[in-house]
Amino acid sequence: MTTRTRRETIVFHQPFRLRGIDRELPAGAYDVVTDEELIEGLSFPVFRRVATMITLPCAPPHQNAIEMVAIDPETVRDARQAEASANQP
């Protein structure tokens, strides 16, 4: 099975929350990694998402370390929309 990994850096300008994460996260840049696999047997290449992860600072007292947490990609989209809504006049 052929797989690919996509990486994206998302910036939050204020503290935020993600569904499934039990703490508020600080503003900053976060790496989101999506693994996809090729669906074989089609006449053109099609990939399907198999996993999405985000790198987060660990909770205190280990905040100098990072952890990679599996998330639903819609959770990030919702957090970005919430931040955009909060910044509108």
Legacy VTK file of the C-alpha trace (Angstrom):
# vtk DataFile Version 3.0
C-alpha trace
ASCII
DATASET POLYDATA
POINTS 89 float
0.000 0.000 0.000
1.361 3.418 -0.975
1.144 6.078 1.718
1.967 9.750 1.895
2.284 12.230 4.703
1.171 15.846 4.497
2.434 18.436 6.976
0.889 21.808 7.703
1.748 24.472 10.254
-1.261 26.214 11.763
-0.904 29.393 13.808
-3.277 30.326 16.613
-3.005 33.929 17.788
-4.724 33.363 21.120
-5.117 30.451 23.545
-7.566 27.827 22.284
-9.145 24.468 23.003
-9.471 21.329 20.906
-12.180 18.727 21.413
-10.610 15.706 23.050
-7.762 17.676 24.691
-8.451 18.329 28.372
-6.550 21.611 28.686
-6.319 25.040 27.114
-3.457 25.299 24.634
-1.278 28.398 24.310
-1.200 30.600 21.225
1.507 29.616 18.771
2.393 27.524 15.735
1.303 23.886 15.683
2.305 21.166 13.231
-0.535 19.035 11.885
0.460 15.770 10.179
-1.968 13.805 7.997
-1.212 10.290 6.761
-3.042 9.142 3.645
-3.037 5.869 1.723
-3.557 5.276 -1.979
-6.804 3.584 -2.973
-5.647 1.065 -5.555
-7.469 -0.160 -8.621
-8.787 3.190 -9.856
-7.839 4.799 -13.163
-6.541 7.904 -11.344
-4.737 8.361 -8.011
-7.012 8.848 -5.003
-5.815 9.018 -1.411
-7.862 8.589 1.749
-6.967 9.983 5.150
-6.037 7.332 7.677
-4.734 9.502 10.536
-4.357 13.136 11.568
-2.086 14.186 14.430
-1.080 17.477 16.000
2.062 18.241 17.983
1.330 19.862 21.339
3.402 21.054 24.270
3.059 18.583 27.118
1.064 19.565 30.172
2.944 21.026 33.145
5.376 20.207 34.627
6.715 18.792 31.319
5.796 21.733 29.061
9.310 21.799 27.531
8.548 18.470 25.825
6.087 17.871 22.996
3.599 15.119 22.300
1.859 14.039 19.115
-1.869 13.504 19.606
-4.295 11.876 17.158
-7.210 14.186 16.415
-10.230 14.515 14.183
-9.276 17.088 11.498
-12.634 18.786 11.978
-11.530 19.680 15.509
-8.755 21.902 14.114
-11.117 23.433 11.582
-13.614 24.250 14.346
-10.901 25.846 16.518
-9.706 27.988 13.602
-13.266 29.094 12.851
-13.841 29.954 16.522
-10.692 32.087 16.561
-11.714 33.863 13.330
-15.189 34.559 14.740
-13.736 35.964 17.960
-11.523 38.348 15.969
-14.338 39.787 13.849
-15.651 43.227 14.841
LINES 1 90
89 0 1 2 3 4 5 6 7 8 9 10 11 12 13 14 15 16 17 18 19 20 21 22 23 24 25 26 27 28 29 30 31 32 33 34 35 36 37 38 39 40 41 42 43 44 45 46 47 48 49 50 51 52 53 54 55 56 57 58 59 60 61 62 63 64 65 66 67 68 69 70 71 72 73 74 75 76 77 78 79 80 81 82 83 84 85 86 87 88
